Amino acid sequence: MNTIGLVVNSSKGEISDHVRRVVSWLTEQNIKVLFNEESAALLGRQGEGMPTRTLAEKCDCIMVWGGDGTC
């Protein structure tokens, strides 16, 4: 797996620190991390986001954070 997409529930701002740590770890493992537009904005990575449909087309796997009420 070379590319992981991240989708973060923007109403769960308290999880952004957890997500940043995971992004850092993935990057250290030479795994490319892509974001949808909302997640990029939440994580302070404006300009790095893309529409969710495009994200799905470019990734091997997508991680969703905060989608079920938990981090």
mmJSON file of the N, C-alpha and C atoms, coordinates in Angstrom:
{"data_MODEL":{"atom_site":{
"group_PDB":["ATOM","ATOM","ATOM","ATOM","ATOM","ATOM","ATOM","ATOM","ATOM","ATOM","ATOM","ATOM","ATOM","ATOM","ATOM","ATOM","ATOM","ATOM","ATOM","ATOM","ATOM","ATOM","ATOM","ATOM","ATOM","ATOM","ATOM","ATOM","ATOM","ATOM","ATOM","ATOM","ATOM","ATOM","ATOM","ATOM","ATOM","ATOM","ATOM","ATOM","ATOM","ATOM","ATOM","ATOM","ATOM","ATOM","ATOM","ATOM","ATOM","ATOM","ATOM","ATOM","ATOM","ATOM","ATOM","ATOM","ATOM","ATOM","ATOM","ATOM","ATOM","ATOM","ATOM","ATOM","ATOM","ATOM","ATOM","ATOM","ATOM","ATOM","ATOM","ATOM","ATOM","ATOM","ATOM","ATOM","ATOM","ATOM","ATOM","ATOM","ATOM","ATOM","ATOM","ATOM","ATOM","ATOM","ATOM","ATOM","ATOM","ATOM","ATOM","ATOM","ATOM","ATOM","ATOM","ATOM","ATOM","ATOM","ATOM","ATOM","ATOM","ATOM","ATOM","ATOM","ATOM","ATOM","ATOM","ATOM","ATOM","ATOM","ATOM","ATOM","ATOM","ATOM","ATOM","ATOM","ATOM","ATOM","ATOM","ATOM","ATOM","ATOM","ATOM","ATOM","ATOM","ATOM","ATOM","ATOM","ATOM","ATOM","ATOM","ATOM","ATOM","ATOM","ATOM","ATOM","ATOM","ATOM","ATOM","ATOM","ATOM","ATOM","ATOM","ATOM","ATOM","ATOM","ATOM","ATOM","ATOM","ATOM","ATOM","ATOM","ATOM","ATOM","ATOM","ATOM","ATOM","ATOM","ATOM","ATOM","ATOM","ATOM","ATOM","ATOM","ATOM","ATOM","ATOM","ATOM","ATOM","ATOM","ATOM","ATOM","ATOM","ATOM","ATOM","ATOM","ATOM","ATOM","ATOM","ATOM","ATOM","ATOM","ATOM","ATOM","ATOM","ATOM","ATOM","ATOM","ATOM","ATOM","ATOM","ATOM","ATOM","ATOM","ATOM","ATOM","ATOM","ATOM","ATOM","ATOM","ATOM","ATOM","ATOM","ATOM","ATOM","ATOM","ATOM","ATOM","ATOM","ATOM","ATOM","ATOM","ATOM"],
"id":[1,2,3,4,5,6,7,8,9,10,11,12,13,14,15,16,17,18,19,20,21,22,23,24,25,26,27,28,29,30,31,32,33,34,35,36,37,38,39,40,41,42,43,44,45,46,47,48,49,50,51,52,53,54,55,56,57,58,59,60,61,62,63,64,65,66,67,68,69,70,71,72,73,74,75,76,77,78,79,80,81,82,83,84,85,86,87,88,89,90,91,92,93,94,95,96,97,98,99,100,101,102,103,104,105,106,107,108,109,110,111,112,113,114,115,116,117,118,119,120,121,122,123,124,125,126,127,128,129,130,131,132,133,134,135,136,137,138,139,140,141,142,143,144,145,146,147,148,149,150,151,152,153,154,155,156,157,158,159,160,161,162,163,164,165,166,167,168,169,170,171,172,173,174,175,176,177,178,179,180,181,182,183,184,185,186,187,188,189,190,191,192,193,194,195,196,197,198,199,200,201,202,203,204,205,206,207,208,209,210,211,212,213],
"type_symbol":["N","C","C","N","C","C","N","C","C","N","C","C","N","C","C","N","C","C","N","C","C","N","C","C","N","C","C","N","C","C","N","C","C","N","C","C","N","C","C","N","C","C","N","C","C","N","C","C","N","C","C","N","C","C","N","C","C","N","C","C","N","C","C","N","C","C","N","C","C","N","C","C","N","C","C","N","C","C","N","C","C","N","C","C","N","C","C","N","C","C","N","C","C","N","C","C","N","C","C","N","C","C","N","C","C","N","C","C","N","C","C","N","C","C","N","C","C","N","C","C","N","C","C","N","C","C","N","C","C","N","C","C","N","C","C","N","C","C","N","C","C","N","C","C","N","C","C","N","C","C","N","C","C","N","C","C","N","C","C","N","C","C","N","C","C","N","C","C","N","C","C","N","C","C","N","C","C","N","C","C","N","C","C","N","C","C","N","C","C","N","C","C","N","C","C","N","C","C","N","C","C","N","C","C","N","C","C","N","C","C","N","C","C"],
"label_atom_id":["N","CA","C","N","CA","C","N","CA","C","N","CA","C","N","CA","C","N","CA","C","N","CA","C","N","CA","C","N","CA","C","N","CA","C","N","CA","C","N","CA","C","N","CA","C","N","CA","C","N","CA","C","N","CA","C","N","CA","C","N","CA","C","N","CA","C","N","CA","C","N","CA","C","N","CA","C","N","CA","C","N","CA","C","N","CA","C","N","CA","C","N","CA","C","N","CA","C","N","CA","C","N","CA","C","N","CA","C","N","CA","C","N","CA","C","N","CA","C","N","CA","C","N","CA","C","N","CA","C","N","CA","C","N","CA","C","N","CA","C","N","CA","C","N","CA","C","N","CA","C","N","CA","C","N","CA","C","N","CA","C","N","CA","C","N","CA","C","N","CA","C","N","CA","C","N","CA","C","N","CA","C","N","CA","C","N","CA","C","N","CA","C","N","CA","C","N","CA","C","N","CA","C","N","CA","C","N","CA","C","N","CA","C","N","CA","C","N","CA","C","N","CA","C","N","CA","C","N","CA","C","N","CA","C","N","CA","C","N","CA","C","N","CA","C","N","CA","C"],
"label_alt_id":[null,null,null,null,null,null,null,null,null,null,null,null,null,null,null,null,null,null,null,null,null,null,null,null,null,null,null,null,null,null,null,null,null,null,null,null,null,null,null,null,null,null,null,null,null,null,null,null,null,null,null,null,null,null,null,null,null,null,null,null,null,null,null,null,null,null,null,null,null,null,null,null,null,null,null,null,null,null,null,null,null,null,null,null,null,null,null,null,null,null,null,null,null,null,null,null,null,null,null,null,null,null,null,null,null,null,null,null,null,null,null,null,null,null,null,null,null,null,null,null,null,null,null,null,null,null,null,null,null,null,null,null,null,null,null,null,null,null,null,null,null,null,null,null,null,null,null,null,null,null,null,null,null,null,null,null,null,null,null,null,null,null,null,null,null,null,null,null,null,null,null,null,null,null,null,null,null,null,null,null,null,null,null,null,null,null,null,null,null,null,null,null,null,null,null,null,null,null,null,null,null,null,null,null,null,null,null,null,null,null,null,null,null],
"label_comp_id":["MET","MET","MET","ASN","ASN","ASN","THR","THR","THR","ILE","ILE","ILE","GLY","GLY","GLY","LEU","LEU","LEU","VAL","VAL","VAL","VAL","VAL","VAL","ASN","ASN","ASN","SER","SER","SER","SER","SER","SER","LYS","LYS","LYS","GLY","GLY","GLY","GLU","GLU","GLU","ILE","ILE","ILE","SER","SER","SER","ASP","ASP","ASP","HIS","HIS","HIS","VAL","VAL","VAL","ARG","ARG","ARG","ARG","ARG","ARG","VAL","VAL","VAL","VAL","VAL","VAL","SER","SER","SER","TRP","TRP","TRP","LEU","LEU","LEU","THR","THR","THR","GLU","GLU","GLU","GLN","GLN","GLN","ASN","ASN","ASN","ILE","ILE","ILE","LYS","LYS","LYS","VAL","VAL","VAL","LEU","LEU","LEU","PHE","PHE","PHE","ASN","ASN","ASN","GLU","GLU","GLU","GLU","GLU","GLU","SER","SER","SER","ALA","ALA","ALA","ALA","ALA","ALA","LEU","LEU","LEU","LEU","LEU","LEU","GLY","GLY","GLY","ARG","ARG","ARG","GLN","GLN","GLN","GLY","GLY","GLY","GLU","GLU","GLU","GLY","GLY","GLY","MET","MET","MET","PRO","PRO","PRO","THR","THR","THR","ARG","ARG","ARG","THR","THR","THR","LEU","LEU","LEU","ALA","ALA","ALA","GLU","GLU","GLU","LYS","LYS","LYS","CYS","CYS","CYS","ASP","ASP","ASP","CYS","CYS","CYS","ILE","ILE","ILE","MET","MET","MET","VAL","VAL","VAL","TRP","TRP","TRP","GLY","GLY","GLY","GLY","GLY","GLY","ASP","ASP","ASP","GLY","GLY","GLY","THR","THR","THR","CYS","CYS","CYS"],
"label_asym_id":["A","A","A","A","A","A","A","A","A","A","A","A","A","A","A","A","A","A","A","A","A","A","A","A","A","A","A","A","A","A","A","A","A","A","A","A","A","A","A","A","A","A","A","A","A","A","A","A","A","A","A","A","A","A","A","A","A","A","A","A","A","A","A","A","A","A","A","A","A","A","A","A","A","A","A","A","A","A","A","A","A","A","A","A","A","A","A","A","A","A","A","A","A","A","A","A","A","A","A","A","A","A","A","A","A","A","A","A","A","A","A","A","A","A","A","A","A","A","A","A","A","A","A","A","A","A","A","A","A","A","A","A","A","A","A","A","A","A","A","A","A","A","A","A","A","A","A","A","A","A","A","A","A","A","A","A","A","A","A","A","A","A","A","A","A","A","A","A","A","A","A","A","A","A","A","A","A","A","A","A","A","A","A","A","A","A","A","A","A","A","A","A","A","A","A","A","A","A","A","A","A","A","A","A","A","A","A","A","A","A","A","A","A"],
"label_entity_id":["1","1","1","1","1","1","1","1","1","1","1","1","1","1","1","1","1","1","1","1","1","1","1","1","1","1","1","1","1","1","1","1","1","1","1","1","1","1","1","1","1","1","1","1","1","1","1","1","1","1","1","1","1","1","1","1","1","1","1","1","1","1","1","1","1","1","1","1","1","1","1","1","1","1","1","1","1","1","1","1","1","1","1","1","1","1","1","1","1","1","1","1","1","1","1","1","1","1","1","1","1","1","1","1","1","1","1","1","1","1","1","1","1","1","1","1","1","1","1","1","1","1","1","1","1","1","1","1","1","1","1","1","1","1","1","1","1","1","1","1","1","1","1","1","1","1","1","1","1","1","1","1","1","1","1","1","1","1","1","1","1","1","1","1","1","1","1","1","1","1","1","1","1","1","1","1","1","1","1","1","1","1","1","1","1","1","1","1","1","1","1","1","1","1","1","1","1","1","1","1","1","1","1","1","1","1","1","1","1","1","1","1","1"],
"label_seq_id":[1,1,1,2,2,2,3,3,3,4,4,4,5,5,5,6,6,6,7,7,7,8,8,8,9,9,9,10,10,10,11,11,11,12,12,12,13,13,13,14,14,14,15,15,15,16,16,16,17,17,17,18,18,18,19,19,19,20,20,20,21,21,21,22,22,22,23,23,23,24,24,24,25,25,25,26,26,26,27,27,27,28,28,28,29,29,29,30,30,30,31,31,31,32,32,32,33,33,33,34,34,34,35,35,35,36,36,36,37,37,37,38,38,38,39,39,39,40,40,40,41,41,41,42,42,42,43,43,43,44,44,44,45,45,45,46,46,46,47,47,47,48,48,48,49,49,49,50,50,50,51,51,51,52,52,52,53,53,53,54,54,54,55,55,55,56,56,56,57,57,57,58,58,58,59,59,59,60,60,60,61,61,61,62,62,62,63,63,63,64,64,64,65,65,65,66,66,66,67,67,67,68,68,68,69,69,69,70,70,70,71,71,71],
"pdbx_PDB_ins_code":[null,null,null,null,null,null,null,null,null,null,null,null,null,null,null,null,null,null,null,null,null,null,null,null,null,null,null,null,null,null,null,null,null,null,null,null,null,null,null,null,null,null,null,null,null,null,null,null,null,null,null,null,null,null,null,null,null,null,null,null,null,null,null,null,null,null,null,null,null,null,null,null,null,null,null,null,null,null,null,null,null,null,null,null,null,null,null,null,null,null,null,null,null,null,null,null,null,null,null,null,null,null,null,null,null,null,null,null,null,null,null,null,null,null,null,null,null,null,null,null,null,null,null,null,null,null,null,null,null,null,null,null,null,null,null,null,null,null,null,null,null,null,null,null,null,null,null,null,null,null,null,null,null,null,null,null,null,null,null,null,null,null,null,null,null,null,null,null,null,null,null,null,null,null,null,null,null,null,null,null,null,null,null,null,null,null,null,null,null,null,null,null,null,null,null,null,null,null,null,null,null,null,null,null,null,null,null,null,null,null,null,null,null],
"Cartn_x":[0.853,0.0,0.9,0.701,1.564,0.867,-0.457,-1.181,-2.426,-2.546,-3.713,-4.403,-5.702,-6.496,-7.075,-7.182,-7.769,-9.0,-10.062,-11.289,-11.574,-11.628,-11.82,-13.137,-13.941,-15.197,-14.867,-15.199,-14.809,-15.503,-16.569,-17.224,-16.524,-15.504,-14.751,-13.347,-13.26,-11.975,-10.981,-11.471,-10.571,-9.74,-10.08,-9.29,-8.152,-8.066,-7.053,-5.632,-5.354,-4.011,-3.685,-4.659,-4.455,-4.16,-4.927,-4.753,-3.381,-2.953,-1.627,-0.517,-0.65,0.36,0.367,-0.809,-0.897,-0.308,-0.606,-0.051,1.471,1.998,3.452,4.044,3.422,3.922,3.847,2.728,2.583,3.651,3.891,4.905,6.288,6.582,7.866,8.007,6.889,6.901,6.903,7.099,7.097,5.756,4.7,3.349,2.82,2.367,1.817,0.434,0.173,-1.113,-1.787,-3.016,-3.818,-5.046,-5.634,-6.756,-7.891,-9.121,-10.201,-10.126,-10.866,-10.751,-11.058,-12.111,-12.507,-11.454,-10.901,-9.886,-8.61,-8.214,-7.016,-7.183,-8.349,-8.595,-8.552,-9.166,-9.187,-7.778,-6.916,-5.554,-4.56,-5.059,-4.177,-3.338,-3.849,-3.106,-3.874,-4.333,-5.077,-4.263,-4.958,-4.292,-3.869,-3.883,-3.502,-4.713,-5.907,-7.107,-7.637,-8.478,-9.107,-10.526,-11.372,-12.724,-12.666,-13.614,-13.614,-13.626,-14.365,-14.401,-13.005,-12.293,-10.93,-10.016,-10.174,-9.386,-9.562,-10.796,-11.085,-10.411,-10.31,-9.691,-8.172,-7.558,-6.096,-5.484,-6.311,-5.793,-5.988,-5.086,-5.225,-6.198,-6.301,-7.117,-7.518,-8.69,-9.118,-9.424,-8.854,-9.14,-10.14,-11.189,-12.196,-12.125,-11.943,-11.823,-13.061,-13.64,-14.767,-16.086,-16.155,-17.382,-18.465,-18.068,-19.069,-19.167,-18.636,-18.714,-17.51,-16.505,-15.288,-14.084,-12.931,-11.726,-10.996],
"Cartn_y":[-1.169,0.0,1.234,2.085,3.254,4.576,4.615,5.872,5.654,6.458,6.396,7.748,7.711,8.927,9.081,10.321,10.589,11.463,11.032,11.811,11.965,13.209,13.495,14.231,13.775,14.439,15.815,16.863,18.216,18.698,18.04,18.438,17.839,17.031,16.393,16.994,18.299,18.988,18.458,17.864,17.366,16.175,15.579,14.432,14.843,16.12,16.538,16.245,16.328,16.003,14.531,13.662,12.227,11.985,12.639,12.458,12.966,14.095,14.628,13.636,12.978,11.984,10.803,10.374,9.262,9.676,10.885,11.378,11.402,11.864,11.906,10.5,9.555,8.177,7.573,7.762,7.22,7.788,9.077,9.724,9.143,8.89,8.273,6.875,6.215,4.876,4.938,6.132,6.364,6.047,6.317,6.158,7.55,7.725,9.011,9.174,10.351,10.637,11.768,11.515,12.515,12.838,14.003,14.473,14.957,14.805,15.509,16.97,17.829,19.27,19.65,19.085,19.431,18.998,17.816,17.309,18.129,18.487,19.308,20.642,21.252,22.526,22.358,21.3,21.042,20.853,20.242,19.945,21.048,22.164,23.28,23.023,22.205,21.86,22.34,23.594,24.168,24.042,23.791,23.637,22.206,21.341,19.943,19.04,19.564,18.743,18.615,17.622,17.373,16.886,16.949,16.415,14.946,14.544,13.185,12.131,12.358,11.39,11.223,12.313,12.254,11.518,11.796,11.117,9.605,9.17,7.736,7.101,7.84,7.316,7.214,8.012,8.088,7.259,6.667,5.997,4.489,3.797,2.358,2.048,2.978,2.781,4.159,4.247,5.503,5.242,6.075,6.018,7.125,6.775,7.755,7.902,9.138,9.427,10.164,9.674,10.349,10.109,9.126,8.866,8.189,7.501,6.78,7.307,8.499,9.085,8.794,8.107,7.824,8.28,8.372,8.712,7.477],
"Cartn_z":[0.0,0.0,0.0,-0.987,-1.12,-0.848,-0.997,-0.839,0.003,1.057,1.938,1.907,1.79,1.858,3.251,3.704,5.012,4.868,5.522,5.609,7.098,7.555,8.972,9.147,10.088,10.402,10.972,10.237,10.633,11.902,12.314,13.561,14.773,14.54,15.619,15.682,15.841,15.836,16.848,17.938,18.975,18.516,17.395,16.932,16.008,15.67,14.703,15.182,16.487,16.98,16.755,16.97,16.724,15.241,14.402,12.959,12.525,13.058,12.702,13.06,14.205,14.598,13.63,13.223,12.27,10.924,10.477,9.208,9.287,10.393,10.572,10.497,11.191,11.188,9.789,9.111,7.758,6.829,6.945,6.113,6.401,7.67,8.034,7.433,7.178,6.583,5.05,4.515,3.062,2.418,3.15,2.623,2.31,1.094,0.672,1.288,1.838,2.468,1.699,1.289,0.592,1.437,1.199,2.01,1.124,1.621,0.943,1.38,0.727,0.977,2.422,2.981,4.348,5.363,5.166,6.095,6.008,4.807,4.634,5.364,5.238,5.915,7.433,7.94,9.38,9.933,9.143,9.587,9.244,8.72,8.383,7.147,6.241,5.025,3.798,3.863,2.754,1.472,0.398,-0.886,-1.17,-0.151,-0.353,-0.544,-0.296,-0.38,-1.792,-1.973,-3.267,-3.024,-4.043,-3.872,-3.444,-2.625,-2.084,-3.188,-4.245,-5.357,-5.97,-6.143,-6.684,-5.715,-4.432,-3.401,-3.515,-3.654,-3.747,-4.965,-6.031,-7.252,-7.142,-6.276,-6.201,-5.075,-4.218,-3.024,-3.067,-2.378,-2.195,-1.062,-0.129,1.07,1.59,2.199,2.818,4.284,5.152,6.59,6.901,7.627,8.025,9.537,9.991,11.421,11.906,12.99,13.612,12.909,12.059,11.316,12.129,13.204,13.989,15.42,15.637,16.968,17.843,17.302,18.063,17.261,17.924,17.168,16.816],
"occupancy":[1.0,1.0,1.0,1.0,1.0,1.0,1.0,1.0,1.0,1.0,1.0,1.0,1.0,1.0,1.0,1.0,1.0,1.0,1.0,1.0,1.0,1.0,1.0,1.0,1.0,1.0,1.0,1.0,1.0,1.0,1.0,1.0,1.0,1.0,1.0,1.0,1.0,1.0,1.0,1.0,1.0,1.0,1.0,1.0,1.0,1.0,1.0,1.0,1.0,1.0,1.0,1.0,1.0,1.0,1.0,1.0,1.0,1.0,1.0,1.0,1.0,1.0,1.0,1.0,1.0,1.0,1.0,1.0,1.0,1.0,1.0,1.0,1.0,1.0,1.0,1.0,1.0,1.0,1.0,1.0,1.0,1.0,1.0,1.0,1.0,1.0,1.0,1.0,1.0,1.0,1.0,1.0,1.0,1.0,1.0,1.0,1.0,1.0,1.0,1.0,1.0,1.0,1.0,1.0,1.0,1.0,1.0,1.0,1.0,1.0,1.0,1.0,1.0,1.0,1.0,1.0,1.0,1.0,1.0,1.0,1.0,1.0,1.0,1.0,1.0,1.0,1.0,1.0,1.0,1.0,1.0,1.0,1.0,1.0,1.0,1.0,1.0,1.0,1.0,1.0,1.0,1.0,1.0,1.0,1.0,1.0,1.0,1.0,1.0,1.0,1.0,1.0,1.0,1.0,1.0,1.0,1.0,1.0,1.0,1.0,1.0,1.0,1.0,1.0,1.0,1.0,1.0,1.0,1.0,1.0,1.0,1.0,1.0,1.0,1.0,1.0,1.0,1.0,1.0,1.0,1.0,1.0,1.0,1.0,1.0,1.0,1.0,1.0,1.0,1.0,1.0,1.0,1.0,1.0,1.0,1.0,1.0,1.0,1.0,1.0,1.0,1.0,1.0,1.0,1.0,1.0,1.0,1.0,1.0,1.0,1.0,1.0,1.0],
"B_iso_or_equiv":[0.0,0.0,0.0,0.0,0.0,0.0,0.0,0.0,0.0,0.0,0.0,0.0,0.0,0.0,0.0,0.0,0.0,0.0,0.0,0.0,0.0,0.0,0.0,0.0,0.0,0.0,0.0,0.0,0.0,0.0,0.0,0.0,0.0,0.0,0.0,0.0,0.0,0.0,0.0,0.0,0.0,0.0,0.0,0.0,0.0,0.0,0.0,0.0,0.0,0.0,0.0,0.0,0.0,0.0,0.0,0.0,0.0,0.0,0.0,0.0,0.0,0.0,0.0,0.0,0.0,0.0,0.0,0.0,0.0,0.0,0.0,0.0,0.0,0.0,0.0,0.0,0.0,0.0,0.0,0.0,0.0,0.0,0.0,0.0,0.0,0.0,0.0,0.0,0.0,0.0,0.0,0.0,0.0,0.0,0.0,0.0,0.0,0.0,0.0,0.0,0.0,0.0,0.0,0.0,0.0,0.0,0.0,0.0,0.0,0.0,0.0,0.0,0.0,0.0,0.0,0.0,0.0,0.0,0.0,0.0,0.0,0.0,0.0,0.0,0.0,0.0,0.0,0.0,0.0,0.0,0.0,0.0,0.0,0.0,0.0,0.0,0.0,0.0,0.0,0.0,0.0,0.0,0.0,0.0,0.0,0.0,0.0,0.0,0.0,0.0,0.0,0.0,0.0,0.0,0.0,0.0,0.0,0.0,0.0,0.0,0.0,0.0,0.0,0.0,0.0,0.0,0.0,0.0,0.0,0.0,0.0,0.0,0.0,0.0,0.0,0.0,0.0,0.0,0.0,0.0,0.0,0.0,0.0,0.0,0.0,0.0,0.0,0.0,0.0,0.0,0.0,0.0,0.0,0.0,0.0,0.0,0.0,0.0,0.0,0.0,0.0,0.0,0.0,0.0,0.0,0.0,0.0,0.0,0.0,0.0,0.0,0.0,0.0],
"pdbx_formal_charge":[null,null,null,null,null,null,null,null,null,null,null,null,null,null,null,null,null,null,null,null,null,null,null,null,null,null,null,null,null,null,null,null,null,null,null,null,null,null,null,null,null,null,null,null,null,null,null,null,null,null,null,null,null,null,null,null,null,null,null,null,null,null,null,null,null,null,null,null,null,null,null,null,null,null,null,null,null,null,null,null,null,null,null,null,null,null,null,null,null,null,null,null,null,null,null,null,null,null,null,null,null,null,null,null,null,null,null,null,null,null,null,null,null,null,null,null,null,null,null,null,null,null,null,null,null,null,null,null,null,null,null,null,null,null,null,null,null,null,null,null,null,null,null,null,null,null,null,null,null,null,null,null,null,null,null,null,null,null,null,null,null,null,null,null,null,null,null,null,null,null,null,null,null,null,null,null,null,null,null,null,null,null,null,null,null,null,null,null,null,null,null,null,null,null,null,null,null,null,null,null,null,null,null,null,null,null,null,null,null,null,null,null,null],
"auth_seq_id":[1,1,1,2,2,2,3,3,3,4,4,4,5,5,5,6,6,6,7,7,7,8,8,8,9,9,9,10,10,10,11,11,11,12,12,12,13,13,13,14,14,14,15,15,15,16,16,16,17,17,17,18,18,18,19,19,19,20,20,20,21,21,21,22,22,22,23,23,23,24,24,24,25,25,25,26,26,26,27,27,27,28,28,28,29,29,29,30,30,30,31,31,31,32,32,32,33,33,33,34,34,34,35,35,35,36,36,36,37,37,37,38,38,38,39,39,39,40,40,40,41,41,41,42,42,42,43,43,43,44,44,44,45,45,45,46,46,46,47,47,47,48,48,48,49,49,49,50,50,50,51,51,51,52,52,52,53,53,53,54,54,54,55,55,55,56,56,56,57,57,57,58,58,58,59,59,59,60,60,60,61,61,61,62,62,62,63,63,63,64,64,64,65,65,65,66,66,66,67,67,67,68,68,68,69,69,69,70,70,70,71,71,71],
"auth_comp_id":["MET","MET","MET","ASN","ASN","ASN","THR","THR","THR","ILE","ILE","ILE","GLY","GLY","GLY","LEU","LEU","LEU","VAL","VAL","VAL","VAL","VAL","VAL","ASN","ASN","ASN","SER","SER","SER","SER","SER","SER","LYS","LYS","LYS","GLY","GLY","GLY","GLU","GLU","GLU","ILE","ILE","ILE","SER","SER","SER","ASP","ASP","ASP","HIS","HIS","HIS","VAL","VAL","VAL","ARG","ARG","ARG","ARG","ARG","ARG","VAL","VAL","VAL","VAL","VAL","VAL","SER","SER","SER","TRP","TRP","TRP","LEU","LEU","LEU","THR","THR","THR","GLU","GLU","GLU","GLN","GLN","GLN","ASN","ASN","ASN","ILE","ILE","ILE","LYS","LYS","LYS","VAL","VAL","VAL","LEU","LEU","LEU","PHE","PHE","PHE","ASN","ASN","ASN","GLU","GLU","GLU","GLU","GLU","GLU","SER","SER","SER","ALA","ALA","ALA","ALA","ALA","ALA","LEU","LEU","LEU","LEU","LEU","LEU","GLY","GLY","GLY","ARG","ARG","ARG","GLN","GLN","GLN","GLY","GLY","GLY","GLU","GLU","GLU","GLY","GLY","GLY","MET","MET","MET","PRO","PRO","PRO","THR","THR","THR","ARG","ARG","ARG","THR","THR","THR","LEU","LEU","LEU","ALA","ALA","ALA","GLU","GLU","GLU","LYS","LYS","LYS","CYS","CYS","CYS","ASP","ASP","ASP","CYS","CYS","CYS","ILE","ILE","ILE","MET","MET","MET","VAL","VAL","VAL","TRP","TRP","TRP","GLY","GLY","GLY","GLY","GLY","GLY","ASP","ASP","ASP","GLY","GLY","GLY","THR","THR","THR","CYS","CYS","CYS"],
"auth_asym_id":["A","A","A","A","A","A","A","A","A","A","A","A","A","A","A","A","A","A","A","A","A","A","A","A","A","A","A","A","A","A","A","A","A","A","A","A","A","A","A","A","A","A","A","A","A","A","A","A","A","A","A","A","A","A","A","A","A","A","A","A","A","A","A","A","A","A","A","A","A","A","A","A","A","A","A","A","A","A","A","A","A","A","A","A","A","A","A","A","A","A","A","A","A","A","A","A","A","A","A","A","A","A","A","A","A","A","A","A","A","A","A","A","A","A","A","A","A","A","A","A","A","A","A","A","A","A","A","A","A","A","A","A","A","A","A","A","A","A","A","A","A","A","A","A","A","A","A","A","A","A","A","A","A","A","A","A","A","A","A","A","A","A","A","A","A","A","A","A","A","A","A","A","A","A","A","A","A","A","A","A","A","A","A","A","A","A","A","A","A","A","A","A","A","A","A","A","A","A","A","A","A","A","A","A","A","A","A","A","A","A","A","A","A"],
"auth_atom_id":["N","CA","C","N","CA","C","N","CA","C","N","CA","C","N","CA","C","N","CA","C","N","CA","C","N","CA","C","N","CA","C","N","CA","C","N","CA","C","N","CA","C","N","CA","C","N","CA","C","N","CA","C","N","CA","C","N","CA","C","N","CA","C","N","CA","C","N","CA","C","N","CA","C","N","CA","C","N","CA","C","N","CA","C","N","CA","C","N","CA","C","N","CA","C","N","CA","C","N","CA","C","N","CA","C","N","CA","C","N","CA","C","N","CA","C","N","CA","C","N","CA","C","N","CA","C","N","CA","C","N","CA","C","N","CA","C","N","CA","C","N","CA","C","N","CA","C","N","CA","C","N","CA","C","N","CA","C","N","CA","C","N","CA","C","N","CA","C","N","CA","C","N","CA","C","N","CA","C","N","CA","C","N","CA","C","N","CA","C","N","CA","C","N","CA","C","N","CA","C","N","CA","C","N","CA","C","N","CA","C","N","CA","C","N","CA","C","N","CA","C","N","CA","C","N","CA","C","N","CA","C","N","CA","C","N","CA","C","N","CA","C","N","CA","C","N","CA","C"],
"pdbx_PDB_model_num":[1,1,1,1,1,1,1,1,1,1,1,1,1,1,1,1,1,1,1,1,1,1,1,1,1,1,1,1,1,1,1,1,1,1,1,1,1,1,1,1,1,1,1,1,1,1,1,1,1,1,1,1,1,1,1,1,1,1,1,1,1,1,1,1,1,1,1,1,1,1,1,1,1,1,1,1,1,1,1,1,1,1,1,1,1,1,1,1,1,1,1,1,1,1,1,1,1,1,1,1,1,1,1,1,1,1,1,1,1,1,1,1,1,1,1,1,1,1,1,1,1,1,1,1,1,1,1,1,1,1,1,1,1,1,1,1,1,1,1,1,1,1,1,1,1,1,1,1,1,1,1,1,1,1,1,1,1,1,1,1,1,1,1,1,1,1,1,1,1,1,1,1,1,1,1,1,1,1,1,1,1,1,1,1,1,1,1,1,1,1,1,1,1,1,1,1,1,1,1,1,1,1,1,1,1,1,1,1,1,1,1,1,1]
}}}
